[in-house]
Amino acid sequence: MRSPMGFFIDDALLNDLHRTLGRERFAHCCGVATIASDLASVWGVAADKAHFAGLLHDYARNLSGRELLSLAQKHAYSIDQYEHEHPILLHGVVAAWKVQESGLCDDDEVLAAIRLHVTGDSGMNSLAQLIFVADMIEPGRRYDGVENLRSLASTDPGQALISALNKKMAYLTQIGASVHPRTIAALRWAMRISRD
């Protein structure tokens, strides 16, 4: 079958995703794909790209830290201090490589959205912004403020991105984790462009 926009999704791909991700994470990815495609027109992106990026964004999420670091080194990726300490931060970068290498997708916007969904970054394309937010508001998410974020996502993408970045940073601070500099850069960038 075709995704709501044209990227080919067949039973083999869905079965592979289910097997690779497990039931709960597969359900999460389906939720992100649905939310992203539903909101695509509000965010000014193609619904099929949004659906496909949402479905594949966690393609490497179940890899171990050792595997993520090994694949990053294999691709000559410059692993920073935060990624060395918390290799899970690499799962978006590694997922983008795995998606491309497996022949599932070579669309630059989709790959960037997969790559940046973990930390965000300044200059994110609209699809990457949407996937970052959709990852935080899919139907399985339950946390204080999620309904407000869902409302913003359907009405004000710029403020939704700012709110999502703030929530991610607050959560990381609350659990005593470091905030990646790309996330801070993304928030500063999002706030700057919202004023322009």
VEXDREN-2710 file (C-alpha; in Angstrom, 1 decimal):
% VEXDREN-2710
k/r/px/py/pz
1/MET/0.0/0.0/0.0
2/ARG/1.0/3.6/-0.4
3/SER/1.3/5.8/2.6
4/PRO/-1.1/8.8/2.5
5/MET/1.4/10.5/0.2
6/GLY/3.2/8.1/-2.1
7/PHE/6.0/6.4/-0.1
8/PHE/5.5/2.7/-0.5
9/ILE/4.6/0.8/2.6
10/ASP/3.9/-2.9/2.2
11/ASP/3.3/-5.8/4.7
12/ALA/6.9/-6.8/4.5
13/LEU/8.0/-3.4/5.7
14/LEU/5.4/-3.3/8.5
15/ASN/6.3/-6.8/9.6
16/ASP/10.0/-5.9/9.6
17/LEU/9.3/-2.8/11.7
18/HIS/7.1/-4.8/14.1
19/ARG/9.9/-7.5/14.5
20/THR/12.7/-4.9/14.8
21/LEU/10.9/-2.5/17.2
22/GLY/8.6/-4.8/19.2
23/ARG/4.9/-4.3/19.8
24/GLU/5.0/-1.1/22.0
25/ARG/7.6/0.8/20.0
26/PHE/5.9/-0.2/16.7
27/ALA/2.6/1.1/18.1
28/HIS/4.4/4.3/19.1
29/CYS/5.8/4.8/15.6
30/CYS/2.4/4.2/14.0
31/GLY/1.0/6.8/16.4
32/VAL/3.7/9.3/15.4
33/ALA/3.1/8.5/11.7
34/THR/-0.7/9.1/12.0
35/ILE/-0.3/12.3/14.0
36/ALA/2.3/13.7/11.7
37/SER/0.3/13.0/8.5
38/ASP/-2.8/14.4/10.1
39/LEU/-1.0/17.7/11.0
40/ALA/1.1/17.9/7.8
41/SER/-1.0/20.5/6.1
42/VAL/-0.9/22.8/9.1
43/TRP/2.9/22.5/9.1
44/GLY/3.2/22.9/5.4
45/VAL/4.7/19.5/4.6
46/ALA/3.7/16.6/2.4
47/ALA/1.5/14.1/4.3
48/ASP/3.2/11.1/2.8
49/LYS/6.7/12.3/3.9
50/ALA/5.3/13.0/7.4
51/HIS/3.8/9.6/7.6
52/PHE/6.9/7.8/6.4
53/ALA/9.3/9.7/8.6
54/GLY/7.0/9.1/11.6
55/LEU/6.8/5.4/10.9
56/LEU/10.6/5.1/10.6
57/HIS/11.9/7.6/13.1
58/ASP/12.8/5.0/15.7
59/TYR/14.2/2.4/13.3
60/ALA/17.4/2.1/15.4
61/ARG/15.9/2.7/18.8
62/ASN/16.3/-0.9/20.0
63/LEU/20.0/-1.1/19.3
64/SER/22.3/-1.2/22.3
65/GLY/24.6/1.7/23.2
66/ARG/27.6/-0.3/22.0
67/GLU/25.9/-1.0/18.6
68/LEU/25.0/2.7/18.2
69/LEU/28.5/3.8/19.0
70/SER/30.0/1.2/16.6
71/LEU/27.7/2.2/13.7
72/ALA/28.5/5.9/14.3
73/GLN/32.2/5.2/14.2
74/LYS/31.7/3.0/11.1
75/HIS/30.1/6.1/9.4
76/ALA/33.0/8.4/10.6
77/TYR/30.4/10.4/12.6
78/SER/32.0/12.8/15.0
79/ILE/30.6/11.5/18.3
80/ASP/30.4/14.3/20.9
81/GLN/30.8/14.0/24.7
82/TYR/27.0/13.8/25.3
83/GLU/26.6/11.0/22.8
84/HIS/29.6/9.1/24.3
85/GLU/28.0/9.3/27.7
86/HIS/24.5/8.6/26.5
87/PRO/24.7/6.6/23.2
88/ILE/20.9/6.5/23.0
89/LEU/21.2/10.1/21.6
90/LEU/22.6/8.5/18.5
91/HIS/19.5/6.5/17.6
92/GLY/18.1/9.1/15.2
93/VAL/21.4/9.5/13.4
94/VAL/21.9/5.8/13.1
95/ALA/18.2/5.3/12.0
96/ALA/18.7/7.7/9.1
97/TRP/21.7/5.7/7.9
98/LYS/19.9/2.4/8.3
99/VAL/16.8/3.6/6.5
100/GLN/18.9/4.9/3.6
101/GLU/21.2/1.9/3.4
102/SER/18.3/-0.5/3.5
103/GLY/16.8/1.2/0.4
104/LEU/13.7/2.3/2.3
105/CYS/14.2/6.0/1.6
106/ASP/16.7/8.4/0.2
107/ASP/14.6/11.6/0.6
108/ASP/16.7/14.3/2.2
109/GLU/13.9/15.8/4.2
110/VAL/12.7/12.5/5.5
111/LEU/16.2/11.5/6.5
112/ALA/16.8/14.8/8.2
113/ALA/13.6/14.4/10.2
114/ILE/14.6/11.0/11.4
115/ARG/18.1/12.1/12.2
116/LEU/17.0/15.2/14.2
117/HIS/14.0/13.8/16.1
118/VAL/16.1/13.1/19.2
119/THR/17.7/16.4/19.9
120/GLY/16.5/18.8/17.3
121/ASP/18.9/21.4/15.9
122/SER/18.9/25.0/14.6
123/GLY/17.7/25.3/11.1
124/MET/15.5/22.2/11.1
125/ASN/13.3/21.8/8.1
126/SER/9.5/21.9/8.6
127/LEU/9.2/18.1/8.4
128/ALA/11.9/17.7/11.1
129/GLN/10.1/20.1/13.3
130/LEU/6.8/18.3/12.9
131/ILE/8.4/14.8/13.6
132/PHE/10.1/16.2/16.7
133/VAL/6.7/17.5/18.0
134/ALA/4.7/14.5/16.8
135/ASP/7.1/12.2/18.7
136/MET/6.0/14.0/21.9
137/ILE/2.3/14.1/21.3
138/GLU/1.3/10.7/19.8
139/PRO/-1.7/9.1/21.4
140/GLY/0.3/7.0/23.8
141/ARG/2.0/10.0/25.4
142/ARG/0.7/10.9/28.9
143/TYR/2.3/13.7/30.8
144/ASP/1.4/17.1/32.2
145/GLY/0.9/19.6/29.4
146/VAL/0.6/17.1/26.6
147/GLU/-3.0/18.2/25.7
148/ASN/-1.9/21.8/25.4
149/LEU/1.0/20.8/23.2
150/ARG/-1.4/18.8/21.0
151/SER/-3.6/21.9/20.7
152/LEU/-0.6/24.1/19.8
153/ALA/0.6/21.5/17.2
154/SER/-2.7/21.8/15.3
155/THR/-2.9/25.6/15.4
156/ASP/0.6/27.2/15.9
157/PRO/3.5/25.1/14.7
158/GLY/6.1/27.7/15.8
159/GLN/4.9/27.8/19.3
160/ALA/4.4/24.1/19.4
161/LEU/8.1/23.5/18.6
162/ILE/9.2/26.0/21.2
163/SER/6.9/24.4/23.8
164/ALA/8.1/20.9/22.8
165/LEU/11.8/21.9/23.2
166/ASN/11.1/23.6/26.5
167/LYS/9.3/20.5/27.8
168/LYS/12.1/18.2/26.6
169/MET/14.7/20.3/28.4
170/ALA/12.6/20.6/31.5
171/TYR/12.2/16.8/31.6
172/LEU/15.9/16.1/31.1
173/THR/16.8/18.6/33.9
174/GLN/14.2/17.0/36.2
175/ILE/15.7/13.6/35.8
176/GLY/19.3/15.0/36.2
177/ALA/20.3/14.4/32.6
178/SER/22.3/16.8/30.5
179/VAL/20.6/18.8/27.7
180/HIS/22.4/18.4/24.4
181/PRO/23.7/21.6/22.9
182/ARG/21.7/20.9/19.7
183/THR/18.5/21.1/21.7
184/ILE/19.5/24.4/23.2
185/ALA/20.5/25.7/19.8
186/ALA/17.1/24.5/18.4
187/LEU/15.2/26.4/21.1
188/ARG/17.2/29.6/20.5
189/TRP/16.7/29.3/16.8
190/ALA/12.9/28.5/17.1
191/MET/12.4/31.5/19.4
192/ARG/14.4/33.8/17.0
193/ILE/12.4/32.8/14.0
194/SER/9.1/33.1/15.9
195/ARG/9.9/36.8/16.4
196/ASP/10.7/37.5/12.8
END
